[in-house]
Amino acid sequence: MVMRKRSPSGARFLQKGLAILYEDKDIIVVNKPAGLLTVATERERERTAHHILTEYIRRGCGRSRKELYVVHRLDRDTSGTLIFAKSEEVKLRLQDRWKETKKTYLAIVHGRCEKGSGTITSYLAEDNAFTVYSTNDRVKGKLSHTAYKVVRKTKGFTLLEIDLLTGRKNQIRVHLAGIGHPIVGDTKYGRENDRHARLALHARSISFQHPVSGEDLTFEAEVPPLFSTLVGRLGRIEDKTGDQAVQSGSASKPRTGSGSAGTPLPKRRAPS
């Protein structure tokens, strides 16, 4: 059975626009807003999804030893679905099956894509200025694949649905810029004079098997307003031809509770 949970009105909102889509005793799934880091950096320790959610599960109790574990990350400027684990064992289970996890993104790019679909492949490397780039050097770069299909075209933009086949840093941004269609709002890899308020890249949905119960789960994050402004109102994207988008209904409330019992987690050593 596939459980589908969609954000908008039923989501529980925390600080900085972070919204909980689903929670049980093992995992938390959130909709991260653009502009919020996933985890801390040397310059920013508290304005992160991880910090906000850790404070949430501790319920403001400074003595609480509850921890939250990062399963994967989204770039600061990317919004959408993000999973955290409530134990290291659950984190490792999710990461062990990460290749089976389906991650779908929406991106609005400059120009009208002529091809209806395609897969971009290159080796990605990072320079000393932390800029990611494509290279033919198999030693420096990591093989990366990004599949896309056209959902809608307007006069100056194309809405793409992205299937992230590998998960490298800035992968989608670099690959789309490389085919001449940079993402709207991307001043790093795209147009330096782009004045749009945010990066038009959104982690729309994520599908995975629950690490304890084994249930197949799919979660969708509400599409940000910028997307509707640029390409028209969007619902759940079901049409495969790019001619229309089917409007979604009202959202379900996030479920909380003890979670499923499932199979006991085996004891194992975390990788160093």
C-alpha positions as CSV (number, residue, x, y, z in Angstrom):
1,M,0.0,0.0,0.0
2,V,1.3,3.5,-0.9
3,M,0.6,6.3,1.6
4,R,0.4,9.7,0.0
5,K,0.7,12.8,2.2
6,R,0.6,16.3,0.7
7,S,1.4,19.5,2.5
8,P,-0.3,22.5,2.2
9,S,-3.0,23.5,4.8
10,G,-2.6,20.6,7.1
11,A,1.1,20.9,7.6
12,R,2.5,21.9,11.1
13,F,4.7,25.0,10.7
14,L,7.7,25.6,12.8
15,Q,10.3,28.5,12.7
16,K,11.6,29.9,9.5
17,G,8.7,28.4,7.4
18,L,9.7,24.8,8.0
19,A,6.7,22.6,7.8
20,I,6.3,19.0,9.1
21,L,4.5,16.8,6.5
22,Y,4.7,13.5,8.5
23,E,6.1,12.3,11.8
24,D,6.2,9.0,13.7
25,K,8.6,7.4,16.3
26,D,11.2,6.8,13.6
27,I,11.2,9.6,11.1
28,I,10.2,13.2,10.3
29,V,9.5,14.4,6.8
30,V,9.4,18.1,6.2
31,N,9.0,20.7,3.5
32,K,12.1,22.9,3.8
33,P,11.7,26.5,2.5
34,A,14.3,28.1,0.2
35,G,17.0,30.0,2.0
36,L,17.2,27.6,5.0
37,L,20.3,25.4,5.4
38,T,19.8,21.7,6.0
39,V,22.7,21.4,8.5
40,A,25.1,23.8,10.2
41,T,28.1,25.4,8.7
42,E,31.1,27.2,10.3
43,R,29.2,30.5,9.8
44,E,25.7,29.4,10.7
45,R,24.8,27.0,13.5
46,E,21.2,27.7,14.4
47,R,19.3,28.8,11.3
48,T,19.1,25.3,9.9
49,A,16.4,22.7,9.5
50,H,18.4,20.2,11.6
51,H,18.7,22.7,14.6
52,I,15.0,23.7,14.4
53,L,13.8,20.1,14.3
54,T,16.2,19.0,17.1
55,E,14.7,21.8,19.3
56,Y,11.3,20.6,18.3
57,I,11.8,17.0,19.4
58,R,13.4,18.1,22.6
59,R,10.4,20.3,23.3
60,G,12.6,23.1,24.5
61,C,14.1,21.0,27.3
62,G,17.8,21.8,27.6
63,R,18.5,18.6,29.4
64,S,17.0,16.4,26.7
65,R,19.4,14.0,25.0
66,K,17.2,13.3,22.0
67,E,19.1,13.6,18.7
68,L,18.0,13.9,15.1
69,Y,20.0,12.4,12.3
70,V,20.5,13.8,8.8
71,V,19.6,11.3,6.1
72,H,20.2,13.5,3.1
73,R,20.5,17.2,2.3
74,L,19.0,19.9,0.1
75,D,20.9,23.0,-1.0
76,R,20.1,26.2,0.9
77,D,18.3,27.7,-2.1
78,T,16.3,24.5,-2.9
79,S,12.9,24.0,-1.2
80,G,10.9,20.8,-0.7
81,T,10.8,17.3,0.8
82,L,13.5,16.3,3.3
83,I,13.8,13.3,5.6
84,F,15.3,13.1,9.1
85,A,15.7,10.0,11.3
86,K,15.2,9.8,15.0
87,S,18.0,7.2,15.6
88,E,21.3,6.4,13.9
89,E,20.0,2.9,13.1
90,V,17.0,4.3,11.2
91,K,19.3,6.7,9.4
92,L,21.6,3.9,8.3
93,R,18.6,1.8,7.1
94,L,17.4,4.7,4.9
95,Q,20.8,5.4,3.5
96,D,21.4,1.7,2.8
97,R,18.4,1.8,0.5
98,W,19.0,5.3,-0.9
99,K,19.4,4.1,-4.5
100,E,15.8,2.8,-4.3
101,T,14.5,6.1,-3.1
102,K,12.8,8.1,-5.8
103,K,13.3,11.9,-5.7
104,T,11.3,14.1,-8.1
105,Y,12.1,17.8,-8.5
106,L,10.4,20.7,-10.3
107,A,12.5,23.3,-12.0
108,I,11.7,26.4,-14.1
109,V,14.4,27.1,-16.6
110,H,15.1,30.0,-19.0
111,G,14.1,29.5,-22.6
112,R,11.9,26.9,-24.3
113,C,13.4,23.3,-24.2
114,E,13.1,21.8,-27.7
115,K,13.5,18.2,-26.5
116,G,10.5,16.8,-24.6
117,S,12.7,14.7,-22.4
118,G,16.2,13.5,-22.0
119,T,19.0,12.4,-19.6
120,I,22.1,14.6,-18.9
121,T,25.2,12.7,-18.1
122,S,28.6,14.1,-17.1
123,Y,31.4,13.8,-14.5
124,L,31.0,16.5,-11.8
125,A,33.9,18.0,-9.8
126,E,34.3,20.9,-7.4
127,D,37.0,23.6,-7.6
128,N,38.7,25.5,-4.7
129,A,36.0,28.1,-4.9
130,F,33.3,25.4,-4.1
131,T,31.9,25.7,-7.6
132,V,30.8,22.5,-9.2
133,Y,31.5,21.9,-12.9
134,S,31.3,19.2,-15.6
135,T,34.5,17.5,-16.6
136,N,35.7,14.7,-18.8
137,D,38.2,13.7,-16.2
138,R,37.0,10.5,-14.6
139,V,39.5,10.8,-11.8
140,K,38.5,14.3,-10.7
141,G,34.7,13.9,-11.3
142,K,31.9,11.7,-10.2
143,L,29.6,10.2,-12.8
144,S,26.2,12.0,-12.5
145,H,22.9,11.5,-14.3
146,T,19.9,13.8,-14.4
147,A,16.7,12.8,-16.2
148,Y,14.2,15.5,-17.2
149,K,10.9,15.9,-19.1
150,V,9.0,19.0,-20.2
151,V,5.8,19.6,-18.2
152,R,4.8,23.1,-19.6
153,K,6.2,25.8,-21.8
154,T,5.5,29.5,-21.6
155,K,6.9,32.4,-23.7
156,G,10.2,32.6,-21.9
157,F,10.3,29.6,-19.5
158,T,10.0,25.9,-19.4
159,L,8.8,23.9,-16.4
160,L,10.7,20.6,-16.1
161,E,10.1,17.5,-13.9
162,I,13.5,16.2,-12.8
163,D,14.3,12.6,-11.8
164,L,17.5,12.8,-9.8
165,L,19.3,9.6,-10.7
166,T,22.4,10.5,-8.7
167,G,22.7,13.0,-5.9
168,R,25.8,15.2,-6.3
169,K,26.1,18.7,-5.0
170,N,24.5,21.3,-7.2
171,Q,23.9,18.6,-9.8
172,I,20.6,19.7,-11.3
173,R,21.8,23.3,-11.5
174,V,25.0,22.5,-13.2
175,H,23.5,20.0,-15.7
176,L,20.6,22.3,-16.8
177,A,23.0,25.3,-17.2
178,G,25.2,23.0,-19.2
179,I,22.5,22.4,-21.8
180,G,21.8,26.1,-22.2
181,H,18.7,26.3,-19.9
182,P,19.8,27.6,-16.5
183,I,17.4,27.5,-13.6
184,V,15.5,30.8,-13.0
185,G,17.1,32.6,-10.1
186,D,20.4,30.8,-10.3
187,T,23.0,33.6,-10.3
188,K,25.9,31.1,-9.5
189,Y,25.5,28.8,-12.5
190,G,23.1,30.7,-14.6
191,R,22.5,34.4,-15.4
192,E,24.4,36.7,-13.0
193,N,21.8,39.5,-13.5
194,D,18.8,37.2,-12.8
195,R,16.6,39.2,-10.4
196,H,14.0,36.6,-9.4
197,A,13.5,36.4,-5.7
198,R,14.6,32.7,-5.3
199,L,15.9,29.7,-7.1
200,A,13.1,28.0,-9.0
201,L,14.1,24.5,-7.9
202,H,11.8,22.5,-5.7
203,A,12.0,18.9,-4.3
204,R,8.4,18.1,-5.2
205,S,8.1,14.5,-3.9
206,I,10.0,11.7,-2.3
207,S,9.1,8.0,-2.3
208,F,10.8,5.4,-0.1
209,Q,10.2,2.3,2.0
210,H,9.6,2.9,5.7
211,P,12.8,1.7,7.5
212,V,10.9,-0.1,10.2
213,S,7.5,-1.1,9.0
214,G,8.4,-1.6,5.4
215,E,5.5,0.4,4.2
216,D,5.9,2.2,0.8
217,L,5.5,6.0,1.4
218,T,5.3,9.0,-0.9
219,F,5.2,12.6,0.3
220,E,4.6,15.7,-1.8
221,A,5.5,19.3,-0.8
222,E,3.4,22.2,-1.9
223,V,4.6,24.0,-5.0
224,P,6.0,27.5,-4.1
225,P,4.2,30.6,-5.3
226,L,7.0,31.6,-7.7
227,F,6.2,28.6,-9.9
228,S,2.5,29.6,-10.3
229,T,3.6,33.2,-11.0
230,L,5.9,32.2,-13.8
231,V,4.2,29.2,-15.5
232,G,0.6,29.1,-14.1
233,R,-1.1,27.2,-11.3
234,L,0.1,23.7,-10.7
235,G,-1.4,20.7,-9.0
236,R,-0.2,17.1,-8.9
237,I,1.6,16.6,-12.1
238,E,0.2,13.4,-13.7
239,D,0.1,14.3,-17.4
240,K,3.1,12.9,-19.2
241,T,2.8,15.0,-22.4
242,G,3.5,18.4,-21.0
243,D,0.2,19.8,-22.1
244,Q,-1.5,20.2,-18.8
245,A,-1.2,19.7,-15.0
246,V,-4.0,18.1,-13.0
247,Q,-5.0,20.2,-10.0
248,S,-4.5,18.5,-6.6
249,G,-7.2,18.4,-4.0
250,S,-7.0,19.5,-0.4
251,A,-4.1,18.3,1.7
252,S,-4.2,15.7,4.4
253,K,-3.0,16.6,7.9
254,P,0.4,15.3,8.9
255,R,0.2,12.1,11.0
256,T,1.9,11.8,14.2
257,G,2.1,8.9,16.6
258,S,4.1,5.9,17.7
259,G,4.7,4.5,14.3
260,S,4.6,0.9,13.2
261,A,6.2,-1.8,15.2
262,G,7.8,-3.6,12.3
263,T,10.9,-5.7,12.6
264,P,13.3,-4.9,15.5
265,L,16.3,-2.9,14.3
266,P,19.5,-5.0,14.3
267,K,22.5,-3.7,16.2
268,R,25.2,-2.5,14.0
269,R,28.2,-0.2,14.0
270,A,27.8,3.2,12.2
271,P,30.4,3.8,9.4
272,S,33.3,6.0,10.5
